[in-house]
């Protein structure tokens, strides 16, 4: 019984990771768009040509950092929500809600 439960938990964790890997989260900040996966991997960075033509490299760098941090924060939120959903679905009836153990 315990082995079956552990196997099921592992399968669900693998399914969660696959789902998160397939997700795309894009954050745009003043002409810079950053796309990350739900597993917080940077997928794409797009910079508007108008920003580049201004020639202010420091501004572009600052905006890029802001966009990356916002996109990664959103990905972390999505991952937390999905993990909590997975855990709540695994709790047998009558068990207390343990979602607070996972960061909320």
N, C-alpha and C positions, 0 to 999 in steps of 0.2 A: 504494500500500500504506500509506504513512504517513498519507495523507489519510483513508483508510478507518478506520485505527486512531484518529485524532484524532476523527473523526465518532462512532465507537463510544464513545469515552471521554466525549464531550460528552453523548451520549444517556444513558449510564449515570449521569453526574453529575446530569442533569435528573431521571431516574427516582429517584435517591437523594433529591434535594430534595423531590420530590413525596411520597415515602414518609415522610420526616421531617416534612413539613408536616401529614400526616394523622395522625401519632402524637399521642397524648395522654398526658402524664405528670402525675400528681397527687401532691402531697406535702401531708400534713396534719400540722400542729404545734399541739397544744393548742387545738383548736377552730377553727383557720384552715386552710382547704384552698385550695391554689393549683394550677391546672392550666395547663400550658404545652405547646406543641407541641414536636416533635423539633427544630425550627429555633429554639427558645428564644423563642418569642413567647408572652406571657402571654395565655391564653385566658379564664380565669375565676378569680375570687377569691370564696370563700364564708366568711363569718364567723359562727360560732355566736352566736345571740342571747344566750346566757348571758354570753359575754365582753363583749358590748356593754352589757348591763344592769349590769355591774360598774362601768362608768363610768371605767375606767382606760385612757385613750387611749394613754398611753405604753406600757403592756403590750401593747395591741393592735398598735401600730406595731412594737414589737420582735418580736412573734411573726410578724407579716406579713413582715418582713425575713428572718427565719430561714426561714420556709416558702418564700419566693420564691427565696432563695439555694440551698436544698436542691433545689427543683424544677429550677432552671436548671442546677445541677451534674449532676443525673441526666440531663437532656436533653443536656448536653455529652458525657457518657459514652456515651449511646446513639448520638449522632452519630459519635463517634470509632469505636465498634465497627462501625457500619454502613459507614463510610468504609474502614476496614481490610478489612472483608469484601469490599467492592467492589474494592479494589486487589488483594487476593490472588487474586480471581477473574480479574483481567485479566492477571496475570503468566503469560507462556508457560512451558511445562514446561522445567525446567532452569535457570530464572532464580532467583537468590538471593532469599530473603525480605527485602523492603524495608520491612516494616511499621514498623520502628523509626524510619524517616524521618518517620512521621506521628504522632509524639507518644507512642510507647510504648517 
